[in-house]
């Protein structure tokens, strides 16, 4: 049995009477903020998962930093 227009109007009327027009708009506004926040965080997570470029260093500089670390650990 499909809902008729009368049943839909009755349900909307009961909801408005119970919660009031202002309360319903507050709830829907909070719901919209939640959706926007969720979408924003999803796009931030996508960019955070992207591979970051590796910094290019001169080969001599890289080797010297490794030699310094090895000397500090051995001593």
PQR file of N, CA, C, O and H, with PARSE charges and radii, in Angstrom:
ATOM      1  N   UNK A   1       0.846  -1.162   0.000 -0.4000 1.5000
ATOM      2  CA  UNK A   1       0.000   0.000   0.000 -0.0000 2.0000
ATOM      3  C   UNK A   1       0.903   1.240   0.000  0.5500 1.7000
ATOM      4  O   UNK A   1       1.677   1.437   0.936 -0.5500 1.4000
ATOM      5  N   UNK A   2       0.813   2.044  -1.001 -0.4000 1.5000
ATOM      6  CA  UNK A   2       1.615   3.255  -1.144 -0.0000 2.0000
ATOM      7  C   UNK A   2       1.024   4.383  -0.295  0.5500 1.7000
ATOM      8  O   UNK A   2      -0.194   4.489  -0.155 -0.5500 1.4000
ATOM      9  H   UNK A   2       0.184   1.884  -1.762  0.4000 1.0000
ATOM     10  N   UNK A   3       1.893   5.221   0.266 -0.4000 1.5000
ATOM     11  CA  UNK A   3       1.374   6.341   1.057 -0.0000 2.0000
ATOM     12  C   UNK A   3       0.653   7.354   0.169  0.5500 1.7000
ATOM     13  O   UNK A   3       1.129   7.682  -0.918 -0.5500 1.4000
ATOM     14  H   UNK A   3       2.883   5.135   0.152  0.4000 1.0000
ATOM     15  N   UNK A   4      -0.472   7.837   0.625 -0.4000 1.5000
ATOM     16  CA  UNK A   4      -1.237   8.826  -0.136 -0.0000 2.0000
ATOM     17  C   UNK A   4      -0.781  10.220   0.279  0.5500 1.7000
ATOM     18  O   UNK A   4      -0.050  10.375   1.257 -0.5500 1.4000
ATOM     19  H   UNK A   4      -0.859   7.570   1.508  0.4000 1.0000
ATOM     20  N   UNK A   5      -1.206  11.208  -0.452 -0.4000 1.5000
ATOM     21  CA  UNK A   5      -0.814  12.579  -0.134 -0.0000 2.0000
ATOM     22  C   UNK A   5      -1.352  12.986   1.231  0.5500 1.7000
ATOM     23  O   UNK A   5      -0.708  13.755   1.945 -0.5500 1.4000
ATOM     24  H   UNK A   5      -1.800  11.082  -1.246  0.4000 1.0000
ATOM     25  N   UNK A   6      -2.531  12.476   1.604 -0.4000 1.5000
ATOM     26  CA  UNK A   6      -3.109  12.800   2.905 -0.0000 2.0000
ATOM     27  C   UNK A   6      -2.227  12.276   4.044  0.5500 1.7000
ATOM     28  O   UNK A   6      -2.022  12.968   5.041 -0.5500 1.4000
ATOM     29  H   UNK A   6      -3.054  11.851   1.024  0.4000 1.0000
ATOM     30  N   UNK A   7      -1.717  11.073   3.896 -0.4000 1.5000
ATOM     31  CA  UNK A   7      -0.849  10.499   4.932 -0.0000 2.0000
ATOM     32  C   UNK A   7       0.460  11.286   5.039  0.5500 1.7000
ATOM     33  O   UNK A   7       0.959  11.523   6.139 -0.5500 1.4000
ATOM     34  H   UNK A   7      -1.884  10.510   3.087  0.4000 1.0000
ATOM     35  N   UNK A   8       1.003  11.683   3.905 -0.4000 1.5000
ATOM     36  CA  UNK A   8       2.240  12.459   3.924 -0.0000 2.0000
ATOM     37  C   UNK A   8       2.038  13.818   4.595  0.5500 1.7000
ATOM     38  O   UNK A   8       2.880  14.253   5.381 -0.5500 1.4000
ATOM     39  H   UNK A   8       0.597  11.490   3.012  0.4000 1.0000
ATOM     40  N   UNK A   9       0.926  14.488   4.289 -0.4000 1.5000
ATOM     41  CA  UNK A   9       0.624  15.778   4.911 -0.0000 2.0000
ATOM     42  C   UNK A   9       0.429  15.601   6.408  0.5500 1.7000
ATOM     43  O   UNK A   9       0.881  16.434   7.194 -0.5500 1.4000
ATOM     44  H   UNK A   9       0.242  14.134   3.650  0.4000 1.0000
ATOM     45  N   UNK A  10      -0.233  14.533   6.809 -0.4000 1.5000
ATOM     46  CA  UNK A  10      -0.468  14.267   8.222 -0.0000 2.0000
ATOM     47  C   UNK A  10       0.859  14.035   8.960  0.5500 1.7000
ATOM     48  O   UNK A  10       1.038  14.542  10.067 -0.5500 1.4000
ATOM     49  H   UNK A  10      -0.599  13.856   6.171  0.4000 1.0000
ATOM     50  N   UNK A  11       1.767  13.295   8.376 -0.4000 1.5000
ATOM     51  CA  UNK A  11       3.062  13.034   8.994 -0.0000 2.0000
ATOM     52  C   UNK A  11       3.862  14.338   9.128  0.5500 1.7000
ATOM     53  O   UNK A  11       4.453  14.595  10.176 -0.5500 1.4000
ATOM     54  H   UNK A  11       1.621  12.884   7.476  0.4000 1.0000
ATOM     55  N   UNK A  12       3.881  15.154   8.080 -0.4000 1.5000
ATOM     56  CA  UNK A  12       4.594  16.433   8.131 -0.0000 2.0000
ATOM     57  C   UNK A  12       3.980  17.335   9.197  0.5500 1.7000
ATOM     58  O   UNK A  12       4.709  18.005   9.929 -0.5500 1.4000
ATOM     59  H   UNK A  12       3.401  14.945   7.228  0.4000 1.0000
ATOM     60  N   UNK A  13       2.659  17.362   9.295 -0.4000 1.5000
ATOM     61  CA  UNK A  13       1.979  18.178  10.298 -0.0000 2.0000
ATOM     62  C   UNK A  13       2.347  17.737  11.708  0.5500 1.7000
ATOM     63  O   UNK A  13       2.618  18.577  12.566 -0.5500 1.4000
ATOM     64  H   UNK A  13       2.067  16.818   8.701  0.4000 1.0000
ATOM     65  N   UNK A  14       2.360  16.459  11.953 -0.4000 1.5000
ATOM     66  CA  UNK A  14       2.706  15.945  13.283 -0.0000 2.0000
ATOM     67  C   UNK A  14       4.152  16.293  13.620  0.5500 1.7000
ATOM     68  O   UNK A  14       4.440  16.675  14.755 -0.5500 1.4000
ATOM     69  H   UNK A  14       2.139  15.777  11.255  0.4000 1.0000
ATOM     70  N   UNK A  15       5.065  16.171  12.664 -0.4000 1.5000
ATOM     71  CA  UNK A  15       6.474  16.498  12.906 -0.0000 2.0000
ATOM     72  C   UNK A  15       6.627  17.977  13.235  0.5500 1.7000
ATOM     73  O   UNK A  15       7.369  18.333  14.151 -0.5500 1.4000
ATOM     74  H   UNK A  15       4.831  15.861  11.742  0.4000 1.0000
ATOM     75  N   UNK A  16       5.931  18.846  12.497 -0.4000 1.5000
ATOM     76  CA  UNK A  16       6.017  20.279  12.755 -0.0000 2.0000
ATOM     77  C   UNK A  16       5.429  20.618  14.117  0.5500 1.7000
ATOM     78  O   UNK A  16       5.964  21.474  14.822 -0.5500 1.4000
ATOM     79  H   UNK A  16       5.328  18.557  11.753  0.4000 1.0000
ATOM     80  N   UNK A  17       4.353  19.971  14.494 -0.4000 1.5000
ATOM     81  CA  UNK A  17       3.741  20.232  15.798 -0.0000 2.0000
ATOM     82  C   UNK A  17       4.667  19.773  16.921  0.5500 1.7000
ATOM     83  O   UNK A  17       4.814  20.479  17.919 -0.5500 1.4000
ATOM     84  H   UNK A  17       3.918  19.276  13.922  0.4000 1.0000
ATOM     85  N   UNK A  18       5.289  18.616  16.780 -0.4000 1.5000
ATOM     86  CA  UNK A  18       6.145  18.087  17.829 -0.0000 2.0000
ATOM     87  C   UNK A  18       7.440  18.888  17.993  0.5500 1.7000
ATOM     88  O   UNK A  18       7.837  19.207  19.114 -0.5500 1.4000
ATOM     89  H   UNK A  18       5.170  18.043  15.970  0.4000 1.0000
ATOM     90  N   UNK A  19       8.087  19.207  16.893 -0.4000 1.5000
ATOM     91  CA  UNK A  19       9.399  19.828  16.961 -0.0000 2.0000
ATOM     92  C   UNK A  19       9.371  21.334  16.755  0.5500 1.7000
ATOM     93  O   UNK A  19      10.280  22.027  17.212 -0.5500 1.4000
ATOM     94  H   UNK A  19       7.765  18.948  15.982  0.4000 1.0000
ATOM     95  N   UNK A  20       8.394  21.842  16.105 -0.4000 1.5000
ATOM     96  CA  UNK A  20       8.356  23.269  15.791 -0.0000 2.0000
ATOM     97  C   UNK A  20       9.185  23.573  14.559  0.5500 1.7000
ATOM     98  O   UNK A  20      10.130  22.854  14.235 -0.5500 1.4000
ATOM     99  H   UNK A  20       7.656  21.279  15.733  0.4000 1.0000
ATOM    100  N   UNK A  21       8.819  24.649  13.877 -0.4000 1.5000
ATOM    101  CA  UNK A  21       9.495  24.974  12.621 -0.0000 2.0000
ATOM    102  C   UNK A  21      10.953  25.358  12.847  0.5500 1.7000
ATOM    103  O   UNK A  21      11.813  24.978  12.052 -0.5500 1.4000
ATOM    104  H   UNK A  21       8.051  25.233  14.140  0.4000 1.0000
ATOM    105  N   UNK A  22      11.255  26.103  13.913 -0.4000 1.5000
ATOM    106  CA  UNK A  22      12.620  26.539  14.184 -0.0000 2.0000
ATOM    107  C   UNK A  22      13.541  25.383  14.517  0.5500 1.7000
ATOM    108  O   UNK A  22      14.692  25.352  14.081 -0.5500 1.4000
ATOM    109  H   UNK A  22      10.557  26.412  14.559  0.4000 1.0000
ATOM    110  N   UNK A  23      13.036  24.429  15.293 -0.4000 1.5000
ATOM    111  CA  UNK A  23      13.856  23.281  15.691 -0.0000 2.0000
ATOM    112  C   UNK A  23      14.215  22.414  14.484  0.5500 1.7000
ATOM    113  O   UNK A  23      15.334  21.910  14.391 -0.5500 1.4000
ATOM    114  H   UNK A  23      12.101  24.454  15.647  0.4000 1.0000
ATOM    115  N   UNK A  24      13.283  22.245  13.579 -0.4000 1.5000
ATOM    116  CA  UNK A  24      13.548  21.431  12.385 -0.0000 2.0000
ATOM    117  C   UNK A  24      14.624  22.100  11.528  0.5500 1.7000
ATOM    118  O   UNK A  24      15.508  21.419  11.008 -0.5500 1.4000
ATOM    119  H   UNK A  24      12.374  22.655  13.655  0.4000 1.0000
ATOM    120  N   UNK A  25      14.559  23.427  11.374 -0.4000 1.5000
ATOM    121  CA  UNK A  25      15.574  24.113  10.562 -0.0000 2.0000
ATOM    122  C   UNK A  25      16.946  24.032  11.234  0.5500 1.7000
ATOM    123  O   UNK A  25      17.962  23.929  10.548 -0.5500 1.4000
ATOM    124  H   UNK A  25      13.841  23.980  11.796  0.4000 1.0000
ATOM    125  N   UNK A  26      16.986  24.077  12.574 -0.4000 1.5000
ATOM    126  CA  UNK A  26      18.265  23.920  13.282 -0.0000 2.0000
ATOM    127  C   UNK A  26      18.853  22.535  13.051  0.5500 1.7000
ATOM    128  O   UNK A  26      20.049  22.392  12.798 -0.5500 1.4000
ATOM    129  H   UNK A  26      16.160  24.161  13.131  0.4000 1.0000
ATOM    130  N   UNK A  27      18.011  21.526  13.140 -0.4000 1.5000
ATOM    131  CA  UNK A  27      18.485  20.146  12.942 -0.0000 2.0000
ATOM    132  C   UNK A  27      18.991  19.950  11.520  0.5500 1.7000
ATOM    133  O   UNK A  27      20.033  19.331  11.309 -0.5500 1.4000
ATOM    134  H   UNK A  27      17.040  21.642  13.347  0.4000 1.0000
ATOM    135  N   UNK A  28      18.256  20.476  10.545 -0.4000 1.5000
ATOM    136  CA  UNK A  28      18.683  20.325   9.154 -0.0000 2.0000
ATOM    137  C   UNK A  28      19.965  21.112   8.882  0.5500 1.7000
ATOM    138  O   UNK A  28      20.803  20.672   8.095 -0.5500 1.4000
ATOM    139  H   UNK A  28      17.409  20.979  10.717  0.4000 1.0000
ATOM    140  N   UNK A  29      20.127  22.270   9.522 -0.4000 1.5000
ATOM    141  CA  UNK A  29      21.368  23.040   9.376 -0.0000 2.0000
ATOM    142  C   UNK A  29      22.555  22.288   9.940  0.5500 1.7000
ATOM    143  O   UNK A  29      23.624  22.257   9.331 -0.5500 1.4000
ATOM    144  H   UNK A  29      19.447  22.628  10.162  0.4000 1.0000
ATOM    145  N   UNK A  30      22.369  21.674  11.113 -0.4000 1.5000
ATOM    146  CA  UNK A  30      23.438  20.873  11.708 -0.0000 2.0000
ATOM    147  C   UNK A  30      23.774  19.669  10.839  0.5500 1.7000
ATOM    148  O   UNK A  30      24.938  19.292  10.705 -0.5500 1.4000
ATOM    149  H   UNK A  30      21.501  21.698  11.608  0.4000 1.0000
ATOM    150  N   UNK A  31      22.753  19.074  10.256 -0.4000 1.5000
ATOM    151  CA  UNK A  31      22.952  17.934   9.363 -0.0000 2.0000
ATOM    152  C   UNK A  31      23.775  18.354   8.143  0.5500 1.7000
ATOM    153  O   UNK A  31      24.673  17.627   7.719 -0.5500 1.4000
ATOM    154  H   UNK A  31      21.807  19.380  10.365  0.4000 1.0000
ATOM    155  N   UNK A  32      23.469  19.523   7.581 -0.4000 1.5000
ATOM    156  CA  UNK A  32      24.202  20.023   6.416 -0.0000 2.0000
ATOM    157  C   UNK A  32      25.658  20.318   6.779  0.5500 1.7000
ATOM    158  O   UNK A  32      26.561  20.033   5.992 -0.5500 1.4000
ATOM    159  H   UNK A  32      22.739  20.114   7.925  0.4000 1.0000
ATOM    160  N   UNK A  33      25.893  20.888   7.970 -0.4000 1.5000
ATOM    161  CA  UNK A  33      27.269  21.153   8.408 -0.0000 2.0000
ATOM    162  C   UNK A  33      28.055  19.861   8.549  0.5500 1.7000
ATOM    163  O   UNK A  33      29.238  19.805   8.212 -0.5500 1.4000
ATOM    164  H   UNK A  33      25.160  21.119   8.609  0.4000 1.0000
ATOM    165  N   UNK A  34      27.399  18.823   9.048 -0.4000 1.5000
ATOM    166  CA  UNK A  34      28.057  17.529   9.186 -0.0000 2.0000
ATOM    167  C   UNK A  34      28.457  16.949   7.840  0.5500 1.7000
ATOM    168  O   UNK A  34      29.549  16.401   7.693 -0.5500 1.4000
ATOM    169  H   UNK A  34      26.438  18.868   9.322  0.4000 1.0000
ATOM    170  N   UNK A  35      27.583  17.067   6.868 -0.4000 1.5000
ATOM    171  CA  UNK A  35      27.889  16.557   5.527 -0.0000 2.0000
ATOM    172  C   UNK A  35      29.043  17.332   4.918  0.5500 1.7000
ATOM    173  O   UNK A  35      29.939  16.734   4.322 -0.5500 1.4000
ATOM    174  H   UNK A  35      26.695  17.512   6.986  0.4000 1.0000
ATOM    175  N   UNK A  36      29.038  18.668   5.058 -0.4000 1.5000
ATOM    176  CA  UNK A  36      30.119  19.486   4.506 -0.0000 2.0000
ATOM    177  C   UNK A  36      31.451  19.134   5.167  0.5500 1.7000
ATOM    178  O   UNK A  36      32.481  19.035   4.499 -0.5500 1.4000
ATOM    179  H   UNK A  36      28.309  19.153   5.541  0.4000 1.0000
ATOM    180  N   UNK A  37      31.418  18.949   6.474 -0.4000 1.5000
ATOM    181  CA  UNK A  37      32.636  18.599   7.198 -0.0000 2.0000
ATOM    182  C   UNK A  37      33.164  17.236   6.748  0.5500 1.7000
ATOM    183  O   UNK A  37      34.370  17.050   6.585 -0.5500 1.4000
ATOM    184  H   UNK A  37      30.582  19.030   7.017  0.4000 1.0000
ATOM    185  N   UNK A  38      32.257  16.296   6.551 -0.4000 1.5000
ATOM    186  CA  UNK A  38      32.643  14.956   6.094 -0.0000 2.0000
ATOM    187  C   UNK A  38      33.291  15.024   4.712  0.5500 1.7000
ATOM    188  O   UNK A  38      34.328  14.403   4.478 -0.5500 1.4000
ATOM    189  H   UNK A  38      31.278  16.447   6.684  0.4000 1.0000
ATOM    190  N   UNK A  39      32.682  15.777   3.799 -0.4000 1.5000
ATOM    191  CA  UNK A  39      33.239  15.904   2.453 -0.0000 2.0000
ATOM    192  C   UNK A  39      34.601  16.581   2.477  0.5500 1.7000
ATOM    193  O   UNK A  39      35.509  16.186   1.747 -0.5500 1.4000
ATOM    194  H   UNK A  39      31.839  16.282   3.988  0.4000 1.0000
ATOM    195  N   UNK A  40      34.745  17.617   3.329 -0.4000 1.5000
ATOM    196  CA  UNK A  40      36.026  18.318   3.431 -0.0000 2.0000
ATOM    197  C   UNK A  40      37.110  17.369   3.929  0.5500 1.7000
ATOM    198  O   UNK A  40      38.219  17.362   3.393 -0.5500 1.4000
ATOM    199  H   UNK A  40      34.007  17.938   3.923  0.4000 1.0000
ATOM    200  N   UNK A  41      36.804  16.571   4.947 -0.4000 1.5000
ATOM    201  CA  UNK A  41      37.782  15.638   5.485 -0.0000 2.0000
ATOM    202  C   UNK A  41      38.119  14.538   4.492  0.5500 1.7000
ATOM    203  O   UNK A  41      39.257  14.069   4.455 -0.5500 1.4000
ATOM    204  H   UNK A  41      35.904  16.578   5.383  0.4000 1.0000
ATOM    205  N   UNK A  42      37.160  14.124   3.696 -0.4000 1.5000
ATOM    206  CA  UNK A  42      37.437  13.103   2.688 -0.0000 2.0000
ATOM    207  C   UNK A  42      38.403  13.638   1.636  0.5500 1.7000
ATOM    208  O   UNK A  42      39.298  12.911   1.205 -0.5500 1.4000
ATOM    209  H   UNK A  42      36.236  14.505   3.727  0.4000 1.0000
ATOM    210  N   UNK A  43      38.242  14.893   1.213 -0.4000 1.5000
ATOM    211  CA  UNK A  43      39.152  15.445   0.215 -0.0000 2.0000
ATOM    212  C   UNK A  43      40.529  15.670   0.821  0.5500 1.7000
ATOM    213  O   UNK A  43      41.532  15.501   0.128 -0.5500 1.4000
ATOM    214  H   UNK A  43      37.515  15.483   1.563  0.4000 1.0000
ATOM    215  N   UNK A  44      40.608  16.050   2.108 -0.4000 1.5000
ATOM    216  CA  UNK A  44      41.902  16.217   2.758 -0.0000 2.0000
ATOM    217  C   UNK A  44      42.618  14.877   2.896  0.5500 1.7000
ATOM    218  O   UNK A  44      43.838  14.818   2.741 -0.5500 1.4000
ATOM    219  H   UNK A  44      39.793  16.188   2.671  0.4000 1.0000
ATOM    220  N   UNK A  45      41.894  13.813   3.182 -0.4000 1.5000
ATOM    221  CA  UNK A  45      42.501  12.493   3.289 -0.0000 2.0000
ATOM    222  C   UNK A  45      43.037  12.029   1.948  0.5500 1.7000
ATOM    223  O   UNK A  45      44.084  11.386   1.891 -0.5500 1.4000
ATOM    224  H   UNK A  45      40.903  13.861   3.309  0.4000 1.0000
ATOM    225  N   UNK A  46      42.337  12.345   0.867 -0.4000 1.5000
ATOM    226  CA  UNK A  46      42.801  11.958  -0.463 -0.0000 2.0000
ATOM    227  C   UNK A  46      44.119  12.645  -0.790  0.5500 1.7000
ATOM    228  O   UNK A  46      45.008  12.024  -1.372 -0.5500 1.4000
ATOM    229  H   UNK A  46      41.486  12.868   0.912  0.4000 1.0000
ATOM    230  N   UNK A  47      44.260  13.923  -0.423 -0.4000 1.5000
ATOM    231  CA  UNK A  47      45.506  14.614  -0.717 -0.0000 2.0000
ATOM    232  C   UNK A  47      46.618  14.162   0.220  0.5500 1.7000
ATOM    233  O   UNK A  47      47.788  14.196  -0.161 -0.5500 1.4000
ATOM    234  H   UNK A  47      43.538  14.427   0.051  0.4000 1.0000
ATOM    235  N   UNK A  48      46.285  13.744   1.428 -0.4000 1.5000
ATOM    236  CA  UNK A  48      47.308  13.279   2.372 -0.0000 2.0000
ATOM    237  C   UNK A  48      47.853  11.920   1.946  0.5500 1.7000
ATOM    238  O   UNK A  48      49.013  11.611   2.220 -0.5500 1.4000
ATOM    239  H   UNK A  48      45.335  13.716   1.738  0.4000 1.0000
ATOM    240  N   UNK A  49      47.045  11.111   1.287 -0.4000 1.5000
ATOM    241  CA  UNK A  49      47.486   9.793   0.846 -0.0000 2.0000
ATOM    242  C   UNK A  49      48.332   9.853  -0.423  0.5500 1.7000
ATOM    243  O   UNK A  49      48.981   8.868  -0.775 -0.5500 1.4000
ATOM    244  H   UNK A  49      46.103  11.362   1.064  0.4000 1.0000
ATOM    245  N   UNK A  50      48.334  10.986  -1.111 -0.4000 1.5000
ATOM    246  CA  UNK A  50      49.099  11.108  -2.350 -0.0000 2.0000
ATOM    247  C   UNK A  50      50.588  11.061  -2.026  0.5500 1.7000
ATOM    248  O   UNK A  50      51.019  11.589  -1.001 -0.5500 1.4000
ATOM    249  H   UNK A  50      47.806  11.786  -0.826  0.4000 1.0000
ATOM    250  N   UNK A  51      51.374  10.432  -2.896 -0.4000 1.5000
ATOM    251  CA  UNK A  51      52.816  10.356  -2.626 -0.0000 2.0000
ATOM    252  C   UNK A  51      53.442  11.742  -2.688  0.5500 1.7000
ATOM    253  O   UNK A  51      53.115  12.551  -3.556 -0.5500 1.4000
ATOM    254  H   UNK A  51      51.024  10.004  -3.729  0.4000 1.0000
ATOM    255  N   UNK A  52      54.344  11.998  -1.756 -0.4000 1.5000
ATOM    256  CA  UNK A  52      55.022  13.282  -1.708 -0.0000 2.0000
ATOM    257  C   UNK A  52      56.313  13.177  -2.505  0.5500 1.7000
ATOM    258  O   UNK A  52      56.944  12.120  -2.536 -0.5500 1.4000
ATOM    259  H   UNK A  52      54.610  11.341  -1.051  0.4000 1.0000
ATOM    260  N   UNK A  53      56.708  14.278  -3.152 -0.4000 1.5000
ATOM    261  CA  UNK A  53      57.956  14.227  -3.928 -0.0000 2.0000
ATOM    262  C   UNK A  53      59.151  14.099  -3.000  0.5500 1.7000
ATOM    263  O   UNK A  53      59.183  14.681  -1.916 -0.5500 1.4000
ATOM    264  H   UNK A  53      56.196  15.136  -3.126  0.4000 1.0000
ATOM    265  N   UNK A  54      60.136  13.325  -3.448 -0.4000 1.5000
ATOM    266  CA  UNK A  54      61.361  13.110  -2.678 -0.0000 2.0000
ATOM    267  C   UNK A  54      62.304  14.258  -2.973  0.5500 1.7000
ATOM    268  O   UNK A  54      62.497  14.632  -4.129 -0.5500 1.4000
ATOM    269  H   UNK A  54      60.110  12.853  -4.329  0.4000 1.0000
ATOM    270  N   UNK A  55      62.897  14.822  -1.917 -0.4000 1.5000
ATOM    271  CA  UNK A  55      63.829  15.923  -2.116 -0.0000 2.0000
ATOM    272  C   UNK A  55      65.113  15.392  -2.747  0.5500 1.7000
ATOM    273  O   UNK A  55      65.649  14.365  -2.331 -0.5500 1.4000
ATOM    274  H   UNK A  55      62.741  14.518  -0.977  0.4000 1.0000
ATOM    275  N   UNK A  56      65.588  16.105  -3.748 -0.4000 1.5000
ATOM    276  CA  UNK A  56      66.821  15.730  -4.433 -0.0000 2.0000
ATOM    277  C   UNK A  56      68.004  16.361  -3.696  0.5500 1.7000
ATOM    278  O   UNK A  56      68.007  17.566  -3.444 -0.5500 1.4000
ATOM    279  H   UNK A  56      65.152  16.940  -4.086  0.4000 1.0000
ATOM    280  N   UNK A  57      68.988  15.566  -3.356 -0.4000 1.5000
ATOM    281  CA  UNK A  57      70.201  16.081  -2.722 -0.0000 2.0000
ATOM    282  C   UNK A  57      71.398  15.621  -3.527  0.5500 1.7000
ATOM    283  O   UNK A  57      71.325  14.657  -4.289 -0.5500 1.4000
ATOM    284  H   UNK A  57      68.986  14.587  -3.561  0.4000 1.0000
ATOM    285  N   UNK A  58      72.475  16.310  -3.349 -0.4000 1.5000
ATOM    286  CA  UNK A  58      73.709  15.941  -4.041 -0.0000 2.0000
ATOM    287  C   UNK A  58      74.212  14.625  -3.458  0.5500 1.7000
ATOM    288  O   UNK A  58      74.106  14.426  -2.248 -0.5500 1.4000
ATOM    289  H   UNK A  58      72.535  17.093  -2.730  0.4000 1.0000
ATOM    290  N   UNK A  59      74.761  13.709  -4.280 -0.4000 1.5000
ATOM    291  CA  UNK A  59      75.214  12.421  -3.760 -0.0000 2.0000
ATOM    292  C   UNK A  59      76.273  12.562  -2.671  0.5500 1.7000
ATOM    293  O   UNK A  59      76.239  11.806  -1.699 -0.5500 1.4000
ATOM    294  H   UNK A  59      74.847  13.870  -5.263  0.4000 1.0000
ATOM    295  N   UNK A  60      77.210  13.498  -2.795 -0.4000 1.5000
ATOM    296  CA  UNK A  60      78.247  13.678  -1.782 -0.0000 2.0000
ATOM    297  C   UNK A  60      77.654  14.115  -0.454  0.5500 1.7000
ATOM    298  O   UNK A  60      78.122  13.697   0.605 -0.5500 1.4000
ATOM    299  H   UNK A  60      77.238  14.111  -3.584  0.4000 1.0000
ATOM    300  N   UNK A  61      76.636  14.945  -0.503 -0.4000 1.5000
ATOM    301  CA  UNK A  61      76.003  15.427   0.723 -0.0000 2.0000
ATOM    302  C   UNK A  61      75.290  14.291   1.436  0.5500 1.7000
ATOM    303  O   UNK A  61      75.336  14.195   2.662 -0.5500 1.4000
ATOM    304  H   UNK A  61      76.255  15.285  -1.363  0.4000 1.0000
ATOM    305  N   UNK A  62      74.638  13.441   0.679 -0.4000 1.5000
ATOM    306  CA  UNK A  62      73.927  12.310   1.261 -0.0000 2.0000
ATOM    307  C   UNK A  62      74.908  11.349   1.921  0.5500 1.7000
ATOM    308  O   UNK A  62      74.663  10.866   3.027 -0.5500 1.4000
ATOM    309  H   UNK A  62      74.600  13.519  -0.317  0.4000 1.0000
ATOM    310  N   UNK A  63      76.029  11.070   1.236 -0.4000 1.5000
ATOM    311  CA  UNK A  63      77.014  10.159   1.798 -0.0000 2.0000
ATOM    312  C   UNK A  63      77.659  10.727   3.059  0.5500 1.7000
ATOM    313  O   UNK A  63      77.925   9.992   4.010 -0.5500 1.4000
ATOM    314  H   UNK A  63      76.229  11.462   0.338  0.4000 1.0000
ATOM    315  N   UNK A  64      77.907  12.022   3.065 -0.4000 1.5000
ATOM    316  CA  UNK A  64      78.555  12.612   4.231 -0.0000 2.0000
ATOM    317  C   UNK A  64      77.619  12.576   5.441  0.5500 1.7000
ATOM    318  O   UNK A  64      78.077  12.391   6.568 -0.5500 1.4000
ATOM    319  H   UNK A  64      77.691  12.619   2.292  0.4000 1.0000
ATOM    320  N   UNK A  65      76.335  12.747   5.221 -0.4000 1.5000
ATOM    321  CA  UNK A  65      75.417  12.696   6.342 -0.0000 2.0000
ATOM    322  C   UNK A  65      75.312  11.266   6.870  0.5500 1.7000
ATOM    323  O   UNK A  65      75.128  11.068   8.071 -0.5500 1.4000
ATOM    324  H   UNK A  65      75.963  12.898   4.304  0.4000 1.0000
ATOM    325  N   UNK A  66      75.425  10.282   6.003 -0.4000 1.5000
ATOM    326  CA  UNK A  66      75.403   8.897   6.454 -0.0000 2.0000
ATOM    327  C   UNK A  66      76.681   8.560   7.208  0.5500 1.7000
ATOM    328  O   UNK A  66      76.644   7.839   8.205 -0.5500 1.4000
ATOM    329  H   UNK A  66      75.575  10.443   5.028  0.4000 1.0000
ATOM    330  N   UNK A  67      77.820   9.084   6.731 -0.4000 1.5000
ATOM    331  CA  UNK A  67      79.101   8.836   7.420 -0.0000 2.0000
ATOM    332  C   UNK A  67      79.086   9.481   8.809  0.5500 1.7000
ATOM    333  O   UNK A  67      79.604   8.899   9.762 -0.5500 1.4000
ATOM    334  H   UNK A  67      77.850   9.669   5.921  0.4000 1.0000
ATOM    335  N   UNK A  68      78.519  10.636   8.929 -0.4000 1.5000
ATOM    336  CA  UNK A  68      78.446  11.321  10.225 -0.0000 2.0000
ATOM    337  C   UNK A  68      77.613  10.532  11.216  0.5500 1.7000
ATOM    338  O   UNK A  68      77.968  10.414  12.389 -0.5500 1.4000
ATOM    339  H   UNK A  68      78.099  11.108   8.154  0.4000 1.0000
ATOM    340  N   UNK A  69      76.512   9.998  10.740 -0.4000 1.5000
ATOM    341  CA  UNK A  69      75.645   9.200  11.618 -0.0000 2.0000
ATOM    342  C   UNK A  69      76.363   7.920  12.062  0.5500 1.7000
ATOM    343  O   UNK A  69      76.283   7.525  13.225 -0.5500 1.4000
ATOM    344  H   UNK A  69      76.223  10.093   9.787  0.4000 1.0000
ATOM    345  N   UNK A  70      77.064   7.282  11.124 -0.4000 1.5000
ATOM    346  CA  UNK A  70      77.754   6.027  11.454 -0.0000 2.0000
ATOM    347  C   UNK A  70      78.868   6.290  12.462  0.5500 1.7000
ATOM    348  O   UNK A  70      79.092   5.480  13.362 -0.5500 1.4000
ATOM    349  H   UNK A  70      77.129   7.602  10.179  0.4000 1.0000
ATOM    350  N   UNK A  71      79.573   7.421  12.320 -0.4000 1.5000
ATOM    351  CA  UNK A  71      80.644   7.754  13.246 -0.0000 2.0000
ATOM    352  C   UNK A  71      80.101   8.076  14.629  0.5500 1.7000
ATOM    353  O   UNK A  71      80.728   7.750  15.637 -0.5500 1.4000
ATOM    354  H   UNK A  71      79.392   8.078  11.589  0.4000 1.0000
ATOM    355  N   UNK A  72      78.957   8.706  14.680 -0.4000 1.5000
ATOM    356  CA  UNK A  72      78.377   9.072  15.984 -0.0000 2.0000
ATOM    357  C   UNK A  72      77.880   7.825  16.706  0.5500 1.7000
ATOM    358  O   UNK A  72      77.943   7.761  17.934 -0.5500 1.4000
ATOM    359  H   UNK A  72      78.448   8.971  13.861  0.4000 1.0000
ATOM    360  N   UNK A  73      77.396   6.849  15.979 -0.4000 1.5000
ATOM    361  CA  UNK A  73      76.896   5.627  16.613 -0.0000 2.0000
ATOM    362  C   UNK A  73      78.046   4.745  17.081  0.5500 1.7000
ATOM    363  O   UNK A  73      77.949   4.098  18.124 -0.5500 1.4000
ATOM    364  H   UNK A  73      77.346   6.901  14.982  0.4000 1.0000
ATOM    365  N   UNK A  74      79.133   4.718  16.316 -0.4000 1.5000
ATOM    366  CA  UNK A  74      80.265   3.873  16.678 -0.0000 2.0000
ATOM    367  C   UNK A  74      81.018   4.429  17.883  0.5500 1.7000
ATOM    368  O   UNK A  74      81.590   3.657  18.652 -0.5500 1.4000
ATOM    369  H   UNK A  74      79.211   5.245  15.469  0.4000 1.0000
ATOM    370  N   UNK A  75      81.033   5.762  18.068 -0.4000 1.5000
ATOM    371  CA  UNK A  75      81.838   6.371  19.127 -0.0000 2.0000
ATOM    372  C   UNK A  75      81.154   6.485  20.410  0.5500 1.7000
ATOM    373  O   UNK A  75      81.732   6.982  21.376 -0.5500 1.4000
ATOM    374  H   UNK A  75      80.569   6.390  17.443  0.4000 1.0000
TER
END
